[in-house]
């Protein structure tokens, strides 16, 4: 019998509309090809595996689904009014959270970086409350010789396909502001640069987001590493971020870079990358008009 289940746990048929996802779940519901295949399978063969639930912590007669959200949704689409459930009355909240993470990590074909990051953090926190020692604060580049292996992060690594270091990196992504984390999910920012950016302060991340949006450019690994180093030295500001992000990369078209010091005295008010950009564009436009007027006078 699974270690999370008690001998007293039983399978029942319950009202399908009294089932709700665990509020802590980080996994998003997606109507992809595999979900359509699941609907077709249940329609043809019925629900072969019951969903796993625990009593709702606040609503009497309701249940929280810890495994089987996609099966639950598929049954709703097929018009089911009752659904087969494994009810785990004696499972603690932390046991339920760990089971929810493990079952989803094992069963889903596609998992976004943000989902994995949140899932590992949820499991780590639950294990810490159960008494496991955490080694999350160790540097990501060191696995010290002679260190005890039975720590929470190491135990998670022993139970999944990711290494201990990789799990620590995923958990770091939780330090990113949502717009940056969304860019990681969308593939606009690669995983390793994103880990480096997670060490920037919230204000620095806000400046970075603004610059990414205004310049339509995202940092490479080398650029993210430089930003992190500057941040650690207390030297990262909007101008530094703008300078780094607008550098000419090897695979980019030729462009011109002008140090802000060359014209900063002409810019009034707040001096941000966006202000500098607007100033340059207006100056060029004004100069072109001046040349046109000059040519007209010469005629």
N, C-alpha and C positions, 0 to 999 in steps of 0.2 A: 504493500500500500504506500502511496506517495506520502512523504514525510509531513506534508502540510495538512493531510486529511486525518480525521479521527474515525474510529470504527463506527461511531454513532452517526456519521455523515450519511445522508441518504439522497437519492435522486427523486425529485417530485416534478409534477406538472403544475406550473403556476401561471397566473395571469401575465401575459407578455407585457402589458402596459404598466405593470408594477415593477419593471426592471429598469434601472438607471446605471449609467457608467460610474465607476468610482470618480469622484471629483478631482482626485489627484492625478488621474491618468494623463500622460503627456502625448499619447499616441492619437494622431488625427485620423478621422474616418475619411477614406478616399474611395470614390466609385471608379475603381480601375478595372482592368480586364480580369484580374483574379477574383474581384468581388462579383462580377457578372458570372464567372465560372462557378463560384460558390452558390449563387442563387439557383443556377441550373442544376447543380448537384443535389441540393436540398429538395428542389422541386421534383426531381426524378427518384431519389432514394430516401427522402426524408432526412431529418436531423439525426445523424449517426452518432454524434458526440454531444452530450449535454453541456450547456454553459455552466460556469462555476460562479457562484454568488455567495455573498454574506448578507446577513440582515442589515437593512439600512440603519445608519447610526442615529437618525433623527425621525424618520417617517415609519410609523408602525405599519406592518403589512407590506412594506416595500423592501426591495433588495438591491444591493449594489453589485454590478457585474465586474468581476475581477479577471475573467477570461471568457471571451466569446462575444465581444461587441459586434463584430462583423456577422457572426451567425445570428445574433439577435436581430440585427437590422435586416438581414436577408429573410428571416422568418416573417418579419413585419411586412416586407414587400410582397410576400407570398400569401398574406392574409391570415397567418396563424393568430389565434387568440390566446393560446396557451403554449408554453415552451418547457422543455425538459431541462431541469436545473439540478446541479449538485450543490446542495446547501451546506455550507461549512459554518455551523453555529459556534464552534469553539476556536476558530482561527482568530488570532489576535490581529489588531490593525496592522502592525508592522509585518506580520507573516503574510497578510493579504497584499500589502504593498509589494513585498518581495516576489510573491507569486505572480502578481499582475505584471511586473517588469519582466520576469523570466519567461512567462508564457508568451508575451508579445514579442520579445526579442527573438524567440525561437520560431515563431509561427509566421511572422510577416516577411513578405518578399522584399518590400521597399521600406526602409526606415530613414527618415531625414536626420541630418546631423543634430538639429535642435531636439528632436525626439530622443535620440540616443543620449545626448548630453543630460537632458532632464531625467531620463530613466535611470541612468547610472547614479545621479545625485540622489534621487529618491531612494534607491536601494542602499546606497552608502549610508544615508541618514538613518534609515530603518535599522541597519545592522549596527550602527553606533549606539542606537538606543537599546539594542539587545546586548550590548556589552563588548562588542568587537573594538579592538584598538585601531585607530585610523592612522594611515601613513600618507594622507593626502598632502600634508604640508611639506613633504620632502621635495627637493628640486626634481624637475622632470628629467634631468640628465644624469641622475645618479641612482644606482642600485647598490647600496653599500654592502660590502662583503661581511658576512656574519650576522646580518640583520635577521630577526625573527620573521618567518614567512607568514605566520597565521595572523595577518592583519586584514582589515575589511577590504581594502583595494585589492590585495593579493588574492583574497578568497573569491572576489568577483571575477578576477582574471582567470582563476582556476576553473570557473564554471562557464566561461564563454570563449569566444574566438579572439577577443581583443587582449593584447598584453596589458600588464599593469600600467606601463607608461602611457599606452594609448588611452586607457580608461581615464587616467589623470588628465590627459589632454582634452578628452571629450568633456569632462567635468568643468574644465577651465572655460569652455564656451558659454557656460551659464553666466559668466561675468560680462558678456557682451550685451550692449543695448539691443533692443529688438530689431531696429532697422538693419544693423550689422549682421545679426543672427539670421534675419530673413535673406540677406545677400549670400550667406553661406549655404542656406537651403536651396537657393536658386542657382548656385554654382558660380555666382559672380565673384565671390571671394573664396579662394581655396582653403582647405582645412588647416594646413600648417600656418599660413599667414594669419588666419583667424585666431589661432591659439596665441600668437605673438601679440595681436591687437587686444586680446582679452586682458593684458596687463596694463593697458592705458587706463587712466582715471575716467570717470563718467564725463567730466567736462571735456577732456581730451577726445573722448569718443564722439561727443556731440559735435566738436569742431571738425573731426574727421568725416562724420556723416554729412555735414553741411558742405564740405569741400568735395566729397565724392559726388554729391548731387549737382553742385555747380559746375564741376569740371568733367563730369561723366567719365571718371577714371577710378579704378580700384587698385589698392597696393599689391605689389609683388611680395614675395617672401623677403627679399633683401630690403625692400622699403619698409615693410612691417617691422623687421628686426631693428632697423635704424630708428624708427619711431619709438619702439620699446626702450632702446638704449637712451635716447634723449629724454624720455619720460622718467626713467629711473634717475637721471641726473638733474631732473627738474628744469630741463631746457626745451621741452616741447610746447610750442604754442601754435596758433593758427598760421602764422607766417611760415614756420618750419614745415608744418603739415602740407601747406600749399606748395612750397618749394619742392618737397620730396615727391608729392603726388603728380606734379606737372613736369617732372623730369622726362627727357626723351629716352624711351626704352628702345632696345635693339630692334624690336619688331614693330615699332611705330613709324609713321610717316615723319618726314623732316619737319621740324617746328623751330620757332625762335623763343628763347628764354631770356627775359630781361630781369635783372635783380631789382627787387622792389625799392632798394635804397636809391636807385637812379632817378626815381620820380616820386618817392613817398612825400617829399615836401610840398608837392602840388595837390595832394589828396587831402581834403578837409574832412573833419569828423572821424567817425569810426573807420579804422584801417583794417579791413578784412580782405581775404582773397576775392570775395564777390565784389567788394567796393573797388579794388584794384582792377579787376576785370572790366567792370562797367566804365571806369575812368579811361582805360586804354581804348576801349571800343569807341567811346564818345570822342576822345582826342583824335583818333584816326579818322573818324567820320568828319569831324570839324576840319581837319587838315585837308582831306580830299575835296571838300566843298570850297575851301580857300583856293586850292589849285585850279578848280574849275572856273571860279570867278576871275582868277588871274589870267587864265587863258582867254576868257571872254573879253577882258579889257585889252589884251594885246591884239585881238582881231579888229 
